[in-house]
Amino acid sequence: MKSIPFPTLQRLCTLFQILTDLKKNTHLQTSSLELAALCGTTAFTIRKDIATLGVTGNSGQGYAVEKLMQLIGNSLGFFEKKRIGVIGIGSLGSALIKHSGFNNNEFEVVAAFDSNINKIETTKAVVPLFPFYQLSSVVNRLKIDYGLLAVPPDAAQGVTDKLVESGIKGIINFAPIIVKSTDNTIFIRNVDMAAELRILTAQNYVKSIEHLHQ
């Protein structure tokens, strides 16, 4: 399989979720037009994205939902279990541990970490809790694949460095600061909720200004 451009990868991930939902609702067949409408893009883009996986779609015949879902899932490793560690067990970290999107056939939160020993001793959680200084040994012992950072901004880069040293495959950082890794094989997603809201409100503001000038 050729290298997949990141925008295409994002759309394929969205397509996989859409197909999963269609399957749950007993849809057997779909089309590039239907998928485009659900994905917010064009039918041509959908067919082009699917073609990166080695399949040329016939827009007249459409796609079998189950077959296309399996193709995307197998091509992108979605059917392999990923073990997750949460770093920081404050309000956000605790919510991530309980998040219904995890602990399914694809993801499993297997441990959480915090530097506050008292918090570890008093917090009730559905996964084992460990002091942060044990991060490297626990990551290796439990074979944790990915880390979710729910730590203060001033601690985020240090935690990232420690995770990279531990051999983690990827990181999602929820702290409102951009963290980086010198190891380009480690993928990091910086998710700043305030920044996302700012983009949303800016889009709304620009749209309202454009409407006034029509």
C-alpha positions, 0 to 999 in steps of 0.5 A: 500500500502506498503512503496515504496523505494525512487528509485522506487518512482522516477521511478514511477514519471518518468513513470507517465510523460511518460504515460501522454505523451503517452496519449497525443499522443493517445497511448492506449496500452504500454508494460514494454519493451517500458516503460523501453526504455523510462525510461532508465531501464529494463522491469523487473524493470518496472514490479517490480515497478508497482507491488509495487502498487498492480498490477502484470503486464503480460508482454505479454498483456502489460498495458492500458496507461490510466489505468496505468496512473490513477493507479500511479496518484491515488496511489501517489496523483498526481490528488490532487491540490498542492498550492505552495509558492515561497520565493525570487522574484529575477531572479530565483524566478520570473522565478519559478512563471512564470514556465509553469510546474506550474499553471496546474491541479496539481500545482498552485503557489498562493503566493510569498515572499521576505524580500525586501519591495521595490522589492515587491512594484516594481515587477509585478507578476501574484500572490500576493507578500508578505513581508517575515515577513507575511510568517506564516500567509499567508501560513496558510491563503492560505493553501500553501502546498509546498515552493520553495526556491530561496534565497541567501545561507546564508538565506536558512536555516533560511527560511527553519526553518520558513517554517517548523514552518508554517506547510509546507509539503515539500520544494524544495531548489534551493540555493547552500547549503544543508538545513535540518529540524529536523522534519522528516515528512517534506521532503526537496529536495536540488537542486544545479544546479552547483552540477548537472552540476558538476556531468554531466561534471564528467560523461563526463570526466570519459567516455572520459578517459575510451574511451582513455584507450580502 
